[in-house]
Amino acid sequence: MSVRDHAPLPMGPFKGLWQRGDPENVPLDHFERANNIVRDGKDWTNRPGIAISQTVVAPLKNIKRGYNFPRLTSNDEIILVENETTGNGEIYHIVNDGTGTVFGPILTKAGMTDFAFVPYAGRGYICPFGTFQTGDINIQKGLQNEFLYVYLGAGVAARKAAGSTPAGTLTIANGAAGHTDAGLKIFGVVGETDTGYLSPPIALNTFTTGSALSVSFSNIPVFVGAQWIKRHIVASISITGFNGNLEGYDLFYIPGAVINDNVTTVLANISFYDAELLEDASHLFDNYSSIPAGCGLNIYKDRLVLNTTFDDINLCLVSNPGEPEAINQIDGLLTLTPESSPLTCSQELRDVLYVGRRTKVIGYVDNGDVPSSWVPIVIDSGQGWPVHGIVTVLDSGGTTVDFLIVANFGGVMIFNGKFMFPELSYKISSLWKDQDRNLFRRIQLIIVPTTKLIYIVLPDGRLLIGDYADGLDHKNICWSPQSFYVIVNYIMVVNIDDVIVGMDNPNIGIT
């Protein structure tokens, strides 16, 4: 039936939630209020239910944080839970191979309310961190007197990365007939772990070699710990006018002078010429033997990047290429201009390392020299990101196509070297501004390209879904909040597009 003097208003497909300013301004094709609905083609329907994902008798519960742990045979999970009795943070390894295997706790620390994690070469690196109140704001940084840990993935407890070295003095003597360049040399021992970490040269001693004799070694130090699997003998070239400083000369690996165990204390009859001493070991003197914990871990050009230690919230540590546990205490530092706002996390995009604070982004480019020579460039002084504020694409890092998606105080944004406006969360700016900024450490994002969905853990414990099937821009993305009877702490994608939601409830666990 027609109504006199009334022009009908065509109603197209609804385009999700609109919470931006005055409710009277909500477009006709948007919802003023929406909860627990998802888009179904051009229509909307109730969100699907949830179920416990762990097929074990006693699922983990009180979940605080989780990460993908890609392995050769399965896409596993590394999970932080809060122990109900002690309140300690405990990290577990869930093996997604259909067996229901759960290892752990592989690491337990008091005060560990969160952790940073990065997989590398089949193993995982872990940094325990927490939230600390400074005035009226909360900041995140590595725990005091805590370290970077490495987990090999087989259920054995995680151990400190790098490693301490034993005391002792190497004994050197003439061996059988052979050859060396005659002269006084410095000799020492370098230990190697099962993750490839090389210790600083230890047990240094001098010896004068003879040209027609080989060299034999005894009292070779044995390192403490099952991770030490190999030792190398290093030497200087012949020294004229020795000044007595054992660490003041370049040391090099002696070809063939390798002990392939951590038991043998004798190596006999090694011959070499000074000209064969090519591979330098001197830089190992300056490496950390215990790497302090931070609140951010990432990989940039095959280097491990760690930021925000307990003692220095403006510090980044950068490892040698291909050696994530080899961080030089002089050359491996990115020391940023001190600010009260700590560094949060970093991400590589187009060969640039972007390091964020909550309201600032700094860029670095590997110039082929040591990290301390990299020049910082301020990219933005008003926008940044929190500790988990960069999107994860499936089970990988944060780059999707040629940009990042980040969440910060200003909203959900595309970052392609600069922040793009209007922000993706333009339609729900009021919802976003209502979030507690002191809880932005809870924010986490994942994107699932196969379903064209963005999942965001909100500071208030809800889940926010952005459907970008019609376009990844502020006009076409459709937003829908999801609430549960428990608090959501993290999200993860396994098996390409299966979403796992970690919840903060002692009776629910991972769902």
C-alpha positions as CSV (number, residue, x, y, z in Angstrom):
1,M,0.0,0.0,0.0
2,S,1.3,3.4,-0.9
3,V,1.4,6.2,1.7
4,R,0.5,9.7,0.6
5,D,3.4,12.1,0.5
6,H,5.9,9.5,1.5
7,A,8.8,8.5,-0.7
8,P,10.1,5.0,0.1
9,L,13.6,4.7,1.3
10,P,15.5,1.8,-0.5
11,M,17.3,-0.4,2.0
12,G,20.4,-2.1,0.7
13,P,22.5,-4.8,2.4
14,F,23.5,-3.8,5.9
15,K,27.1,-2.8,6.2
16,G,27.9,-3.6,9.9
17,L,28.2,-1.4,13.0
18,W,28.4,2.3,13.0
19,Q,29.4,4.0,16.2
20,R,30.7,7.4,15.3
21,G,29.4,10.4,17.2
22,D,25.7,11.2,17.4
23,P,23.5,8.0,17.0
24,E,21.1,10.2,14.9
25,N,23.8,10.2,12.2
26,V,23.9,6.4,11.7
27,P,23.4,5.6,8.0
28,L,20.3,3.6,7.2
29,D,22.4,0.7,5.9
30,H,24.3,0.3,9.2
31,F,23.5,-0.9,12.7
32,E,23.4,1.5,15.6
33,R,24.0,-1.4,17.9
34,A,25.3,-4.9,16.9
35,N,26.7,-7.8,18.8
36,N,27.5,-11.4,18.1
37,I,26.5,-11.2,14.4
38,V,28.5,-12.0,11.3
39,R,27.9,-11.3,7.7
40,D,26.4,-14.0,5.6
41,G,26.6,-12.9,2.0
42,K,24.6,-9.7,1.8
43,D,22.7,-10.6,5.0
44,W,23.7,-11.0,8.6
45,T,23.3,-14.0,11.0
46,N,24.3,-15.1,14.5
47,R,28.0,-15.8,15.0
48,P,28.9,-19.5,15.2
49,G,29.3,-21.2,18.6
50,I,32.6,-22.1,20.2
51,A,34.0,-25.3,21.5
52,I,37.1,-26.5,23.3
53,S,39.9,-27.0,20.8
54,Q,42.2,-29.2,23.0
55,T,41.3,-32.9,22.6
56,V,42.8,-33.8,26.0
57,V,41.3,-34.7,29.4
58,A,42.5,-31.6,31.2
59,P,42.7,-28.6,28.7
60,L,44.9,-25.7,29.6
61,K,43.0,-22.8,31.3
62,N,43.6,-19.3,32.5
63,I,45.1,-18.6,29.0
64,K,47.0,-15.3,28.8
65,R,48.9,-15.3,25.5
66,G,49.6,-17.7,22.6
67,Y,51.7,-17.8,19.4
68,N,52.0,-20.1,16.4
69,F,55.0,-22.4,16.5
70,P,55.4,-23.7,12.9
71,R,57.3,-27.0,12.8
72,L,58.3,-29.3,10.0
73,T,55.4,-31.7,10.7
74,S,52.8,-29.5,12.4
75,N,51.7,-26.0,13.2
76,D,52.0,-26.0,16.9
77,E,51.1,-23.5,19.6
78,I,53.1,-21.9,22.4
79,I,50.8,-20.9,25.3
80,L,51.1,-18.8,28.4
81,V,48.8,-19.7,31.3
82,E,48.6,-18.3,34.9
83,N,49.0,-21.0,37.5
84,E,45.9,-20.9,39.7
85,T,47.8,-21.7,42.9
86,T,51.1,-19.8,42.6
87,G,50.1,-17.0,40.2
88,N,53.3,-17.8,38.2
89,G,53.3,-17.6,34.4
90,E,53.8,-21.0,32.8
91,I,54.5,-21.7,29.1
92,Y,53.3,-24.8,27.4
93,H,53.8,-26.4,24.0
94,I,50.7,-27.8,22.3
95,V,51.6,-30.2,19.5
96,N,48.9,-30.1,16.7
97,D,49.6,-33.5,15.2
98,G,46.4,-35.2,16.2
99,T,48.0,-36.9,19.2
100,G,46.8,-34.4,21.9
101,T,50.4,-34.0,23.1
102,V,51.1,-31.1,25.5
103,F,54.6,-30.4,26.7
104,G,55.2,-28.3,29.8
105,P,55.5,-26.2,31.5
106,I,58.6,-25.6,29.5
107,L,59.3,-22.3,31.3
108,T,57.9,-21.0,34.6
109,K,58.5,-17.4,35.8
110,A,57.1,-15.3,38.6
111,G,55.7,-12.0,37.3
112,M,55.5,-13.3,33.7
113,T,52.1,-11.9,32.7
114,D,53.0,-11.8,29.0
115,F,55.8,-13.0,26.7
116,A,57.4,-12.3,23.3
117,F,58.1,-15.2,21.0
118,V,59.6,-15.8,17.6
119,P,60.2,-19.1,15.8
120,Y,63.5,-19.6,14.1
121,A,64.9,-22.7,12.3
122,G,62.5,-25.1,14.1
123,R,63.2,-23.8,17.5
124,G,61.6,-20.9,19.5
125,Y,62.9,-17.9,21.3
126,I,61.0,-16.6,24.4
127,C,61.2,-13.4,26.4
128,P,59.2,-13.1,29.6
129,F,57.9,-9.6,30.3
130,G,55.3,-7.9,32.4
131,T,53.4,-4.6,32.9
132,F,54.8,-2.0,35.2
133,Q,53.1,1.2,36.5
134,T,54.9,4.5,36.0
135,G,52.8,7.3,37.3
136,D,49.4,7.0,35.8
137,I,50.4,4.8,32.9
138,N,51.3,1.2,32.5
139,I,54.3,0.2,30.4
140,Q,55.6,-3.2,29.2
141,K,59.2,-4.3,29.5
142,G,61.3,-7.3,30.1
143,L,61.3,-8.8,33.6
144,Q,64.1,-7.7,35.9
145,N,67.0,-10.2,36.1
146,E,65.4,-12.3,33.3
147,F,66.8,-13.4,30.0
148,L,66.1,-14.5,26.4
149,Y,65.3,-18.2,26.4
150,V,65.5,-20.8,23.6
151,Y,63.2,-23.8,23.3
152,L,64.2,-26.6,21.0
153,G,60.7,-28.0,20.6
154,A,60.9,-31.5,21.9
155,G,59.4,-31.0,25.3
156,V,62.8,-30.3,27.1
157,A,62.6,-27.2,29.2
158,A,63.6,-23.9,27.6
159,R,67.0,-22.7,28.6
160,K,68.8,-19.4,28.6
161,A,70.0,-18.4,25.2
162,A,73.7,-17.9,24.6
163,G,75.6,-19.4,27.6
164,S,78.2,-18.9,30.4
165,T,81.7,-20.3,30.1
166,P,83.9,-22.3,32.5
167,A,87.1,-21.1,34.0
168,G,90.5,-22.8,33.2
169,T,93.7,-22.4,31.3
170,L,94.5,-24.3,28.1
171,T,97.8,-26.3,28.2
172,I,99.8,-26.1,24.9
173,A,102.8,-28.2,24.0
174,N,104.9,-29.3,21.0
175,G,103.4,-32.2,19.2
176,A,104.8,-34.7,16.7
177,A,106.7,-33.6,13.6
178,G,104.6,-31.2,11.5
179,H,104.5,-27.6,10.7
180,T,103.6,-24.2,12.1
181,D,105.0,-20.7,11.6
182,A,107.5,-20.3,14.4
183,G,106.7,-17.6,17.0
184,L,104.7,-16.7,20.1
185,K,101.0,-17.2,19.6
186,I,97.9,-16.9,21.8
187,F,95.6,-20.0,21.9
188,G,92.1,-20.4,23.3
189,V,88.9,-22.4,23.2
190,V,85.5,-21.5,21.7
191,G,82.4,-23.6,22.7
192,E,79.5,-24.3,20.4
193,T,75.9,-25.2,21.5
194,D,73.3,-27.2,19.7
195,T,71.7,-24.0,18.5
196,G,74.9,-22.8,16.9
197,Y,75.9,-20.2,19.6
198,L,79.6,-19.7,19.8
199,S,81.1,-18.7,23.2
200,P,83.8,-16.0,23.6
201,P,87.3,-17.5,23.4
202,I,88.3,-18.8,26.9
203,A,91.2,-20.4,28.7
204,L,93.6,-18.2,26.8
205,N,97.3,-19.0,27.0
206,T,100.5,-18.3,25.1
207,F,102.9,-20.7,23.5
208,T,105.9,-20.4,21.2
209,T,105.6,-22.7,18.2
210,G,108.4,-24.3,16.3
211,S,108.4,-24.5,12.5
212,A,109.0,-28.3,12.2
213,L,106.5,-29.4,14.9
214,S,102.8,-29.6,15.3
215,V,100.9,-28.4,18.4
216,S,99.1,-30.5,21.0
217,F,96.5,-29.3,23.5
218,S,95.4,-30.7,26.9
219,N,93.2,-29.5,29.8
220,I,90.7,-28.3,27.2
221,P,87.8,-26.9,29.3
222,V,84.5,-28.8,29.4
223,F,81.5,-26.6,29.3
224,V,78.6,-27.0,31.7
225,G,75.3,-28.1,30.2
226,A,74.0,-30.6,27.7
227,Q,73.6,-27.9,25.1
228,W,77.4,-27.7,24.5
229,I,78.2,-30.1,21.7
230,K,81.4,-29.0,20.2
231,R,84.6,-27.0,20.9
232,H,87.1,-25.2,18.6
233,I,90.7,-24.2,19.2
234,V,91.5,-20.7,18.1
235,A,94.9,-19.0,17.7
236,S,96.5,-15.7,16.8
237,I,99.2,-15.3,14.1
238,S,102.7,-15.1,15.4
239,I,103.2,-12.0,17.6
240,T,106.2,-9.8,17.8
241,G,106.6,-7.6,20.9
242,F,103.8,-9.2,22.9
243,N,102.3,-6.7,25.3
244,G,100.8,-9.2,27.8
245,N,97.1,-8.5,26.9
246,L,95.6,-11.9,26.0
247,E,92.4,-10.4,24.7
248,G,94.2,-7.6,22.7
249,Y,95.0,-9.6,19.6
250,D,92.8,-11.1,16.8
251,L,92.1,-14.8,17.2
252,F,91.2,-17.2,14.4
253,Y,89.8,-20.7,14.1
254,I,92.5,-23.2,13.4
255,P,91.4,-25.4,10.5
256,G,90.7,-29.0,11.7
257,A,91.2,-28.1,15.4
258,V,87.7,-29.2,16.4
259,I,86.5,-31.4,19.2
260,N,83.1,-32.8,18.3
261,D,82.0,-33.5,21.8
262,N,82.0,-31.8,25.3
263,V,84.0,-34.6,27.0
264,T,87.4,-35.0,25.4
265,T,90.1,-32.8,27.0
266,V,93.1,-33.6,24.7
267,L,93.7,-32.8,21.0
268,A,97.1,-33.8,19.6
269,N,99.3,-33.0,16.7
270,I,97.6,-30.1,14.9
271,S,99.6,-28.4,12.1
272,F,98.7,-25.1,10.5
273,Y,100.3,-22.0,9.0
274,D,99.5,-18.4,9.9
275,A,98.2,-17.9,6.4
276,E,95.5,-20.5,7.0
277,L,94.0,-18.5,9.9
278,L,91.2,-16.8,8.1
279,E,88.0,-17.1,10.1
280,D,88.0,-14.4,12.8
281,A,86.7,-15.3,16.3
282,S,87.8,-12.0,18.1
283,H,84.3,-10.5,17.8
284,L,83.0,-13.2,20.2
285,F,84.6,-11.4,23.1
286,D,82.0,-8.7,23.0
287,N,78.9,-10.9,22.7
288,Y,76.3,-11.2,25.5
289,S,76.7,-14.5,27.4
290,S,73.3,-13.8,29.0
291,I,70.8,-11.8,26.8
292,P,68.4,-9.6,28.9
293,A,64.7,-10.2,28.4
294,G,62.6,-7.6,26.5
295,C,59.0,-7.2,25.5
296,G,59.5,-7.5,21.7
297,L,61.1,-10.1,19.4
298,N,61.3,-10.1,15.7
299,I,63.4,-11.3,12.8
300,Y,64.9,-8.7,10.4
301,K,67.1,-9.9,7.5
302,D,67.9,-13.1,9.4
303,R,68.8,-11.1,12.5
304,L,67.0,-11.5,15.9
305,V,65.7,-8.1,17.1
306,L,64.9,-7.7,20.8
307,N,63.6,-4.5,22.4
308,T,62.8,-2.9,25.7
309,T,64.7,-4.5,28.5
310,F,64.0,-3.9,32.2
311,D,66.9,-1.5,32.5
312,D,66.5,0.4,29.2
313,I,63.1,0.9,27.6
314,N,64.8,2.7,24.7
315,L,67.1,-0.1,23.7
316,C,67.1,-2.5,20.7
317,L,69.5,-5.5,20.6
318,V,70.3,-6.9,17.1
319,S,72.0,-10.2,16.5
320,N,74.5,-11.2,13.8
321,P,72.9,-12.5,10.6
322,G,72.0,-16.2,11.0
323,E,73.1,-16.2,14.6
324,P,70.1,-15.2,16.8
325,E,72.0,-15.7,20.1
326,A,75.1,-13.7,19.0
327,I,74.4,-10.1,20.1
328,N,77.4,-7.8,20.3
329,Q,77.3,-5.6,23.4
330,I,78.9,-2.7,21.4
331,D,78.0,-3.1,17.7
332,G,74.6,-4.8,18.1
333,L,72.8,-2.0,19.8
334,L,70.2,0.4,18.4
335,T,70.2,3.1,21.1
336,L,67.2,5.5,20.4
337,T,66.7,8.9,21.8
338,P,65.6,8.4,25.4
339,E,61.8,8.9,26.0
340,S,59.4,8.0,28.8
341,S,57.3,6.0,26.3
342,P,59.0,2.6,25.8
343,L,59.6,0.8,22.6
344,T,56.8,-1.7,22.0
345,C,57.6,-4.0,19.0
346,S,59.2,-4.0,15.6
347,Q,58.3,-5.3,12.1
348,E,60.1,-5.5,8.8
349,L,58.4,-4.1,5.7
350,R,60.1,-3.6,2.3
351,D,63.6,-4.2,3.8
352,V,63.0,-1.5,6.4
353,L,62.9,-2.3,10.1
354,Y,60.2,-0.3,11.8
355,V,60.5,0.1,15.5
356,G,57.4,1.4,17.3
357,R,56.5,3.2,20.5
358,R,52.8,3.8,21.4
359,T,52.9,7.2,19.5
360,K,56.0,7.1,17.3
361,V,57.6,5.0,14.6
362,I,61.3,4.9,13.8
363,G,62.8,3.3,10.7
364,Y,66.2,1.6,10.2
365,V,67.8,0.2,7.1
366,D,70.6,-2.4,7.1
367,N,73.5,-0.6,5.5
368,G,75.7,-3.7,5.3
369,D,77.6,-2.6,8.4
370,V,77.1,-3.3,12.1
371,P,73.7,-2.4,13.6
372,S,75.1,0.5,15.7
373,S,75.9,2.3,12.5
374,W,72.3,2.2,11.2
375,V,70.8,5.6,11.0
376,P,67.4,6.1,12.7
377,I,64.7,8.0,10.8
378,V,61.6,9.2,12.5
379,I,58.7,8.0,10.4
380,D,55.8,9.4,12.5
381,S,55.8,11.3,15.7
382,G,52.1,11.0,16.5
383,Q,51.1,7.4,15.6
384,G,52.7,4.2,16.7
385,W,51.5,0.8,18.1
386,P,51.3,-1.2,21.3
387,V,53.2,-4.4,22.1
388,H,50.9,-6.7,20.1
389,G,49.5,-4.0,17.8
390,I,50.7,-5.3,14.4
391,V,48.6,-7.8,12.6
392,T,49.7,-11.4,12.1
393,V,49.0,-12.9,8.7
394,L,47.9,-16.6,9.2
395,D,50.8,-18.2,11.1
396,S,53.5,-15.8,9.8
397,G,54.6,-12.2,10.5
398,G,52.7,-9.0,10.0
399,T,53.2,-8.2,6.3
400,T,50.2,-8.7,4.0
401,V,50.9,-7.9,0.3
402,D,52.8,-4.7,0.7
403,F,51.6,-3.1,3.9
404,L,50.9,-3.7,7.6
405,I,47.6,-3.4,9.5
406,V,48.1,-1.9,12.9
407,A,46.0,-0.9,15.9
408,N,46.9,2.1,18.0
409,F,45.3,4.9,20.0
410,G,44.0,6.4,16.7
411,G,42.3,3.3,15.5
412,V,42.9,0.4,13.1
413,M,45.1,1.6,10.3
414,I,47.0,0.6,7.2
415,F,50.7,1.3,7.4
416,N,52.8,1.2,4.2
417,G,55.7,3.3,5.3
418,K,53.2,5.9,6.5
419,F,49.8,5.7,8.2
420,M,46.9,5.9,5.8
421,F,43.8,8.0,6.6
422,P,40.9,7.7,7.0
423,E,41.6,4.8,9.3
424,L,39.9,1.4,8.7
425,S,38.0,1.9,12.0
426,Y,36.5,5.2,10.9
427,K,32.9,3.9,11.3
428,I,33.4,2.8,14.9
429,S,35.6,5.6,16.2
430,S,33.4,6.1,19.2
431,L,33.7,2.4,20.2
432,W,37.5,2.7,19.7
433,K,37.8,5.9,21.8
434,D,35.9,4.3,24.6
435,Q,38.7,1.7,25.1
436,D,41.0,2.1,28.1
437,R,44.4,3.2,26.8
438,N,46.1,1.6,29.8
439,L,44.9,-1.8,28.5
440,F,46.0,-1.4,24.9
441,R,48.7,-4.1,25.7
442,R,45.7,-6.5,25.3
443,I,45.1,-5.6,21.7
444,Q,46.1,-8.3,19.2
445,L,45.2,-8.6,15.5
446,I,45.2,-11.4,13.0
447,I,44.1,-11.4,9.4
448,V,42.8,-14.4,7.4
449,P,43.0,-13.6,3.7
450,T,41.1,-16.8,2.7
451,T,38.0,-15.5,4.5
452,K,38.8,-11.8,4.2
453,L,38.4,-11.3,8.0
454,I,40.3,-9.3,10.5
455,Y,40.1,-10.4,14.1
456,I,41.0,-8.0,16.9
457,V,41.1,-8.6,20.7
458,L,39.8,-5.4,22.2
459,P,41.1,-4.0,25.5
460,D,37.7,-4.6,27.1
461,G,38.0,-8.3,26.5
462,R,35.7,-8.5,23.5
463,L,36.5,-9.7,20.0
464,L,36.0,-7.3,17.0
465,I,35.7,-8.7,13.5
466,G,36.2,-6.7,10.4
467,D,34.8,-8.2,7.2
468,Y,36.6,-6.7,4.1
469,A,35.0,-8.9,1.4
470,D,33.8,-5.7,-0.3
471,G,37.1,-3.9,0.0
472,L,39.8,-3.1,2.6
473,D,39.0,0.5,3.2
474,H,37.1,2.6,5.7
475,K,33.9,2.7,3.6
476,N,33.5,-1.0,2.7
477,I,34.8,-2.8,5.7
478,C,32.0,-4.2,8.0
479,W,32.6,-4.2,11.7
480,S,30.9,-6.5,14.2
481,P,31.8,-6.9,18.0
482,Q,31.7,-10.4,19.5
483,S,31.2,-10.9,23.2
484,F,31.5,-14.0,25.3
485,Y,30.8,-15.0,28.9
486,V,34.5,-14.9,29.4
487,I,37.4,-12.5,28.6
488,V,39.2,-13.0,25.3
489,N,43.0,-12.7,25.7
490,Y,44.4,-13.7,22.3
491,I,43.6,-15.1,18.9
492,M,45.5,-17.5,16.6
493,V,45.0,-19.1,13.2
494,V,45.9,-22.7,12.5
495,N,45.2,-24.9,9.5
496,I,45.0,-21.8,7.2
497,D,41.7,-20.4,8.5
498,D,40.8,-22.2,11.8
499,V,40.6,-19.5,14.5
500,I,41.6,-20.3,18.1
501,V,40.5,-17.9,20.8
502,G,42.3,-18.0,24.1
503,M,40.1,-17.1,27.1
504,D,40.7,-15.9,30.6
505,N,38.6,-18.4,32.5
506,P,39.7,-21.2,34.8
507,N,36.9,-23.5,33.5
508,I,37.1,-22.8,29.7
509,G,40.7,-22.9,28.5
510,I,41.4,-22.6,24.8
511,T,38.3,-22.5,22.6
